[in-house]
Amino acid sequence: MRIVVDRARCSGIGICESLDPSHFEIGDDGALMLLSDIAAEDDDTVLEAVRSCPALALSVQPE
């Protein structure tokens, strides 16, 4: 599974980062950075962060 970011939709609010700081980080410029690959044991945390995005800027796709 991989995380896909629609950068045109991302508003940099940071809910994803607060829910899963090991995979998401909002930079000083307000841009979202993806930090690491998704391991199987991380699936639930990543999916919760993706579902919580108020701008609907995040999705996951199978590899």
SELUM-183054 format. One record per residue (C-alpha): x, y, z; residue number from 1; residue in one letter. Coordinates in steps of 0.001 Angstrom, whole numbers, plus 500000, padded with zeros to 6 digits. Example, Ala and Ser with C-alpha at 12.3 -4.5 7.8 and 13.67 -1.06 7.14 Angstrom:
SELUM-183054
r u = 512300, v = 495500, w = 507800, nr = 1, rest = a;
r u = 513670, v = 498940, w = 507140, nr = 2, rest = s;
This chain:
SELUM-183054
r u = 500000, v = 500000, w = 500000, nr = 1, rest = m;
r u = 501235, v = 503516, w = 499285, nr = 2, rest = r;
r u = 500018, v = 506966, w = 500311, nr = 3, rest = i;
r u = 498935, v = 509363, w = 497575, nr = 4, rest = v;
r u = 498742, v = 513102, w = 498248, nr = 5, rest = v;
r u = 496659, v = 515457, w = 496120, nr = 6, rest = d;
r u = 498853, v = 518504, w = 496679, nr = 7, rest = r;
r u = 496278, v = 520814, w = 495098, nr = 8, rest = a;
r u = 493794, v = 519838, w = 497829, nr = 9, rest = r;
r u = 496159, v = 519645, w = 500821, nr = 10, rest = c;
r u = 495731, v = 522680, w = 503052, nr = 11, rest = s;
r u = 498479, v = 521780, w = 505540, nr = 12, rest = g;
r u = 496178, v = 521571, w = 508565, nr = 13, rest = i;
r u = 498230, v = 518691, w = 509989, nr = 14, rest = g;
r u = 495598, v = 516291, w = 511291, nr = 15, rest = i;
r u = 497419, v = 513472, w = 509491, nr = 16, rest = c;
r u = 500651, v = 514430, w = 511256, nr = 17, rest = e;
r u = 498985, v = 514562, w = 514666, nr = 18, rest = s;
r u = 497481, v = 511088, w = 514144, nr = 19, rest = l;
r u = 500540, v = 509479, w = 512539, nr = 20, rest = d;
r u = 503776, v = 511481, w = 512916, nr = 21, rest = p;
r u = 505865, v = 508541, w = 511746, nr = 22, rest = s;
r u = 504441, v = 508863, w = 508208, nr = 23, rest = h;
r u = 503309, v = 512496, w = 507833, nr = 24, rest = f;
r u = 504948, v = 515836, w = 508559, nr = 25, rest = e;
r u = 503887, v = 519365, w = 507702, nr = 26, rest = i;
r u = 506979, v = 521394, w = 506803, nr = 27, rest = g;
r u = 507658, v = 524990, w = 507768, nr = 28, rest = d;
r u = 506321, v = 525979, w = 504349, nr = 29, rest = d;
r u = 502986, v = 524240, w = 505042, nr = 30, rest = g;
r u = 503645, v = 521413, w = 502567, nr = 31, rest = a;
r u = 502987, v = 517810, w = 503531, nr = 32, rest = l;
r u = 505963, v = 515465, w = 503490, nr = 33, rest = m;
r u = 505654, v = 511682, w = 503501, nr = 34, rest = l;
r u = 508291, v = 510266, w = 505817, nr = 35, rest = l;
r u = 508393, v = 506482, w = 505430, nr = 36, rest = s;
r u = 507034, v = 503451, w = 503659, nr = 37, rest = d;
r u = 504011, v = 501712, w = 505118, nr = 38, rest = i;
r u = 504692, v = 498466, w = 506936, nr = 39, rest = a;
r u = 501840, v = 495986, w = 507390, nr = 40, rest = a;
r u = 501621, v = 496756, w = 511114, nr = 41, rest = e;
r u = 501095, v = 500474, w = 510306, nr = 42, rest = d;
r u = 498001, v = 499973, w = 508127, nr = 43, rest = d;
r u = 495398, v = 500954, w = 510738, nr = 44, rest = d;
r u = 497224, v = 504125, w = 511804, nr = 45, rest = t;
r u = 497817, v = 505270, w = 508234, nr = 46, rest = v;
r u = 494231, v = 504570, w = 507197, nr = 47, rest = l;
r u = 492894, v = 506544, w = 510181, nr = 48, rest = e;
r u = 495065, v = 509532, w = 509226, nr = 49, rest = a;
r u = 493940, v = 509303, w = 505586, nr = 50, rest = v;
r u = 490247, v = 509090, w = 506565, nr = 51, rest = r;
r u = 490638, v = 512067, w = 508917, nr = 52, rest = s;
r u = 491887, v = 514502, w = 506264, nr = 53, rest = c;
r u = 489264, v = 517279, w = 506098, nr = 54, rest = p;
r u = 490458, v = 518357, w = 502629, nr = 55, rest = a;
r u = 490204, v = 514784, w = 501266, nr = 56, rest = l;
r u = 493765, v = 515202, w = 499988, nr = 57, rest = a;
r u = 494985, v = 511752, w = 501018, nr = 58, rest = l;
r u = 494326, v = 508297, w = 499662, nr = 59, rest = s;
r u = 496009, v = 504919, w = 499650, nr = 60, rest = v;
r u = 496624, v = 502648, w = 496712, nr = 61, rest = q;
r u = 497895, v = 499097, w = 496544, nr = 62, rest = p;
r u = 501493, v = 498718, w = 495408, nr = 63, rest = e;
